[in-house]
Amino acid sequence: MTRHAGATAAVLSAGGAAALWGTTGTARALGPDGADPVAVGALRILLGAAVLAVLAVSTLRCPTTRRARPGRLPLGVVMLLGGVCVAAYQAFFFVGVDRAGVAVGTVVALGTAPAATGVLGLLLGERASRRWVLGTATAVVGVALLVAGAGVADRSVDPPGVAASLGAGVSYAGYTVAARTLLLRGARGIVVMAAFFGVGAVLLVPVLPGADLSWLGTAPGALMVLWLGLVATGVAYVLFQRGLAVLPSGTVATLSLTEPVTATVLGVLVLHEHLSLLTAVGVAVVLLGLALTARRRSPRLAP
């Protein structure tokens, strides 16, 4: 595979992961109303960790040719930090969506994530190119238009919900940069994801014994958890680590803004939400920003 083809595949993988994450809000909306958001996040991460662990074990016998870079922090510490951020993201995101609403929770979390990832990416020596800044700024403006078009501005603001969504965005940045750090140091991507979610599961599982899980015995509840764990986590993070293995963490974070576009489209098609003109413009602007970020420079031809 050529370098250009590899970069294109990485962009598609990162965008595909974000598209699967974009199904989370709809899956939650179609699930039981009485499901505790933190318990949903814990079950999602537990099932996702199991899927990723199975995939990681199956790759251990395969040789790797990745060249490792030296690092200051021990690998175990970076993996622990990444796992803590994964757990924090699940809790913050579901609380934010539950309190602030699907639109506000998703938008605030994902609007924060690219900027926070870009700042943390400086620790890896990643520079913010003009194309990335322009593409990210454009996409974030598009996300803001999505919120305005959904009529969210007319709702009363829930400060704890917004704060939780901000925490989700920063947590996303934390585990993205931690994963990129480990990949640059020679770790296998799928093993990194399995380790992160394993740590996250250990941290979140203690909330389950005291939670009301009666909804899990219903068909909507079981289907919601299966989708969130197997597809929106297991499959999504396989794609995510493939993108992150090639692209800078800031670029991957910006491509994650595919998520609110997916959430909006699903809201219209599945939840029968109204699509206003401003929302449609917001979708177009986000896609423009993603295109600017994903576009690769054409190689110069030799004279």
C-alpha positions as CSV (number, residue, x, y, z in Angstrom):
1,M,0.0,0.0,0.0
2,T,1.4,3.4,-1.0
3,R,1.8,6.2,1.6
4,H,-1.1,8.2,0.0
5,A,-3.4,5.1,0.0
6,G,-2.5,4.4,3.6
7,A,-3.3,8.0,4.6
8,T,-6.7,7.7,2.8
9,A,-7.5,4.4,4.5
10,A,-6.6,6.0,7.9
11,V,-8.9,9.0,7.2
12,L,-11.8,6.6,6.3
13,S,-11.1,4.5,9.4
14,A,-11.1,7.5,11.7
15,G,-14.3,8.9,10.0
16,G,-15.9,5.5,10.2
17,A,-15.2,5.2,13.9
18,A,-16.8,8.6,14.5
19,A,-19.8,7.6,12.4
20,L,-20.4,4.6,14.6
21,W,-20.0,6.7,17.7
22,G,-22.7,9.0,16.2
23,T,-25.2,6.2,16.6
24,T,-24.8,6.3,20.4
25,G,-27.3,9.0,21.1
26,T,-29.9,7.4,18.9
27,A,-29.4,4.0,20.5
28,R,-29.7,5.6,23.9
29,A,-32.9,7.4,22.8
30,L,-34.4,4.1,21.6
31,G,-33.5,2.3,24.8
32,P,-35.4,2.2,28.0
33,D,-36.2,5.6,29.6
34,G,-35.3,4.4,33.1
35,A,-31.8,3.3,32.3
36,D,-29.2,5.0,34.5
37,P,-26.7,6.8,32.1
38,V,-23.6,5.8,34.1
39,A,-24.7,2.2,34.3
40,V,-25.2,2.2,30.5
41,G,-21.7,3.6,30.0
42,A,-20.3,0.9,32.4
43,L,-22.0,-1.9,30.5
44,R,-20.9,-0.5,27.2
45,I,-17.3,-0.3,28.2
46,L,-17.4,-3.8,29.9
47,L,-18.7,-5.4,26.7
48,G,-16.4,-3.3,24.5
49,A,-13.4,-4.3,26.6
50,A,-14.3,-8.0,26.2
51,V,-14.5,-7.7,22.4
52,L,-11.2,-5.7,22.2
53,A,-9.5,-8.2,24.5
54,V,-10.4,-11.1,22.3
55,L,-9.2,-9.3,19.2
56,A,-6.0,-8.3,21.0
57,V,-5.2,-11.9,22.0
58,S,-5.7,-13.1,18.5
59,T,-3.0,-10.6,17.2
60,L,-0.3,-11.3,19.8
61,R,1.3,-14.0,17.7
62,C,1.6,-11.7,14.6
63,P,5.1,-10.1,14.3
64,T,5.3,-6.3,14.3
65,T,7.8,-4.1,12.5
66,R,6.8,-0.9,14.1
67,R,9.8,1.2,15.2
68,A,9.5,2.5,18.7
69,R,10.3,6.0,19.9
70,P,11.7,6.6,23.4
71,G,9.4,8.2,26.0
72,R,9.6,9.8,29.4
73,L,6.7,8.0,31.1
74,P,6.7,4.2,31.6
75,L,4.3,2.4,29.2
76,G,2.2,1.2,32.2
77,V,1.6,4.7,33.4
78,V,0.5,5.9,30.0
79,M,-1.9,2.9,29.7
80,L,-3.3,3.7,33.1
81,L,-3.8,7.3,32.2
82,G,-5.5,6.3,29.0
83,G,-7.8,3.9,30.8
84,V,-8.8,6.5,33.4
85,C,-9.7,8.9,30.5
86,V,-11.7,6.2,28.8
87,A,-13.7,5.6,31.9
88,A,-14.1,9.3,32.5
89,Y,-15.3,9.9,29.0
90,Q,-18.1,7.2,29.3
91,A,-19.4,8.6,32.6
92,F,-19.1,12.3,31.5
93,F,-20.7,11.7,28.1
94,F,-23.7,9.8,29.2
95,V,-24.4,12.2,32.1
96,G,-24.0,15.1,29.8
97,V,-26.4,13.7,27.2
98,D,-28.9,12.7,29.9
99,R,-28.9,16.1,31.5
100,A,-28.2,18.5,28.7
101,G,-29.9,16.6,25.9
102,V,-28.4,14.5,23.0
103,A,-27.7,17.6,20.8
104,V,-26.1,19.8,23.4
105,G,-24.2,16.9,25.1
106,T,-22.8,15.6,21.8
107,V,-21.9,19.0,20.5
108,V,-20.2,20.4,23.6
109,A,-18.2,17.2,24.0
110,L,-17.1,17.0,20.4
111,G,-16.6,20.7,20.0
112,T,-14.2,20.7,22.9
113,A,-12.3,17.5,21.9
114,P,-10.4,18.8,18.8
115,A,-9.0,21.9,20.5
116,A,-8.1,19.9,23.6
117,T,-6.4,17.2,21.6
118,G,-4.5,19.8,19.5
119,V,-3.1,21.3,22.7
120,L,-2.2,17.9,24.2
121,G,-0.7,16.9,20.9
122,L,2.0,19.5,21.3
123,L,3.5,17.2,23.9
124,L,4.1,14.7,21.1
125,G,5.7,17.4,18.9
126,E,2.7,17.6,16.6
127,R,2.3,21.0,15.1
128,A,-1.0,22.6,14.3
129,S,-0.9,23.2,10.5
130,R,-2.9,26.0,8.9
131,R,-5.1,23.4,7.1
132,W,-5.9,21.7,10.4
133,V,-6.7,25.0,12.2
134,L,-8.9,26.1,9.3
135,G,-10.6,22.7,8.9
136,T,-11.2,22.4,12.7
137,A,-12.5,25.9,13.0
138,T,-14.9,25.4,10.1
139,A,-16.1,22.1,11.5
140,V,-16.7,23.6,14.9
141,V,-18.7,26.5,13.4
142,G,-20.8,23.9,11.6
143,V,-21.4,22.1,14.8
144,A,-22.6,25.3,16.4
145,L,-25.0,25.8,13.5
146,L,-26.3,22.3,14.1
147,V,-27.1,23.2,17.6
148,A,-28.8,26.5,16.7
149,G,-30.8,24.7,13.9
150,A,-32.0,22.1,16.3
151,G,-33.6,24.9,18.4
152,V,-31.3,24.1,21.4
153,A,-30.7,27.7,22.0
154,D,-34.3,28.0,23.2
155,R,-33.8,25.4,25.9
156,S,-32.7,26.3,29.4
157,V,-29.1,25.5,29.9
158,D,-28.2,22.8,32.4
159,P,-24.8,23.8,33.8
160,P,-23.9,20.3,35.3
161,G,-24.8,18.7,32.0
162,V,-22.7,21.1,30.0
163,A,-19.8,20.7,32.5
164,A,-20.0,16.9,32.2
165,S,-19.9,17.3,28.4
166,L,-16.8,19.5,28.6
167,G,-15.3,16.8,30.8
168,A,-16.1,14.2,28.1
169,G,-14.3,16.3,25.5
170,V,-11.2,16.7,27.6
171,S,-11.2,13.0,28.5
172,Y,-11.4,12.1,24.8
173,A,-8.4,14.3,24.2
174,G,-6.6,12.5,27.0
175,Y,-7.0,9.0,25.8
176,T,-6.4,9.9,22.1
177,V,-3.0,11.5,22.9
178,A,-2.2,8.6,25.3
179,A,-3.0,6.1,22.5
180,R,-1.0,8.0,19.9
181,T,1.9,8.1,22.4
182,L,1.9,4.3,22.9
183,L,1.6,3.7,19.1
184,L,4.6,5.9,18.5
185,R,6.5,3.8,21.1
186,G,5.8,0.6,19.3
187,A,2.7,-0.8,21.0
188,R,0.0,-2.6,18.9
189,G,-3.1,-0.5,18.4
190,I,-5.6,-3.2,19.3
191,V,-3.7,-4.1,22.4
192,V,-3.6,-0.4,23.4
193,M,-7.4,-0.2,23.0
194,A,-8.0,-3.4,24.9
195,A,-5.8,-2.2,27.8
196,F,-7.5,1.2,27.9
197,F,-11.0,-0.3,28.0
198,G,-9.9,-3.0,30.4
199,V,-8.7,-0.3,32.9
200,G,-11.9,1.7,32.2
201,A,-14.1,-1.4,32.9
202,V,-12.4,-2.0,36.2
203,L,-13.0,1.6,37.2
204,L,-16.7,1.7,36.1
205,V,-17.9,-1.8,37.0
206,P,-18.3,-1.0,40.7
207,V,-21.2,1.3,39.8
208,L,-23.2,-1.7,38.6
209,P,-24.1,-3.6,41.8
210,G,-25.9,-0.6,43.2
211,A,-27.7,0.3,40.0
212,D,-31.2,-0.7,38.9
213,L,-30.5,-3.0,35.9
214,S,-34.1,-4.3,35.5
215,W,-34.3,-2.6,32.1
216,L,-31.5,-4.8,30.9
217,G,-33.9,-7.8,30.8
218,T,-36.1,-6.0,28.2
219,A,-35.5,-6.3,24.4
220,P,-34.8,-2.6,23.9
221,G,-32.4,-2.6,26.9
222,A,-30.5,-5.7,25.7
223,L,-30.3,-4.5,22.1
224,M,-29.1,-1.0,23.2
225,V,-26.2,-2.5,25.3
226,L,-25.3,-5.0,22.6
227,W,-25.1,-2.3,19.9
228,L,-23.2,0.1,22.1
229,G,-20.7,-2.5,23.3
230,L,-20.2,-4.6,20.1
231,V,-20.5,-2.0,17.3
232,A,-20.2,1.6,18.7
233,T,-17.3,0.5,20.9
234,G,-15.7,-2.8,19.7
235,V,-15.8,-2.2,15.9
236,A,-15.5,1.6,16.3
237,Y,-12.3,1.5,18.3
238,V,-10.7,-1.1,15.9
239,L,-11.2,1.6,13.2
240,F,-10.1,4.4,15.6
241,Q,-6.7,2.8,16.3
242,R,-6.1,2.2,12.6
243,G,-6.6,5.8,11.9
244,L,-4.5,6.9,14.9
245,A,-1.6,4.7,13.8
246,V,-1.1,6.9,10.7
247,L,-2.7,10.4,11.4
248,P,-1.7,13.0,14.1
249,S,-4.0,12.9,17.1
250,G,-5.3,16.4,16.3
251,T,-6.4,15.3,12.8
252,V,-8.2,12.2,14.2
253,A,-10.0,14.4,16.8
254,T,-11.2,16.8,14.1
255,L,-12.4,13.8,12.0
256,S,-14.4,12.7,15.1
257,L,-16.8,15.6,14.2
258,T,-18.3,13.2,11.8
259,E,-20.2,12.0,14.9
260,P,-22.6,14.9,15.3
261,V,-23.4,14.8,11.6
262,T,-24.2,11.1,11.9
263,A,-26.3,11.8,15.0
264,T,-28.2,14.6,13.2
265,V,-28.9,12.4,10.2
266,L,-30.1,9.5,12.4
267,G,-32.2,11.9,14.4
268,V,-34.1,12.9,11.3
269,L,-34.3,9.4,9.7
270,V,-34.9,7.3,12.8
271,L,-36.2,9.6,15.5
272,H,-38.2,11.7,13.1
273,E,-36.7,15.0,14.3
274,H,-37.2,18.2,12.2
275,L,-34.4,19.2,9.9
276,S,-34.3,22.9,9.7
277,L,-32.5,24.9,7.0
278,L,-29.9,26.0,9.5
279,T,-29.3,22.4,10.6
280,A,-28.8,21.4,6.9
281,V,-26.3,24.3,6.5
282,G,-24.5,23.2,9.7
283,V,-24.1,19.6,8.3
284,A,-22.7,21.0,5.0
285,V,-20.2,23.3,6.9
286,V,-19.0,20.4,9.1
287,L,-18.5,18.3,6.1
288,L,-16.5,21.1,4.5
289,G,-14.3,21.4,7.5
290,L,-13.7,17.7,7.6
291,A,-12.8,17.7,3.9
292,L,-10.3,20.5,4.5
293,T,-8.7,18.6,7.4
294,A,-8.6,15.3,5.5
295,R,-7.2,16.7,2.2
296,R,-3.7,15.6,1.6
297,R,-1.2,17.7,-0.2
298,S,-0.6,16.6,-3.8
299,P,3.0,15.5,-4.4
300,R,5.0,17.8,-6.6
301,L,6.0,16.5,-9.9
302,A,9.7,16.4,-10.8
303,P,10.6,18.7,-13.7
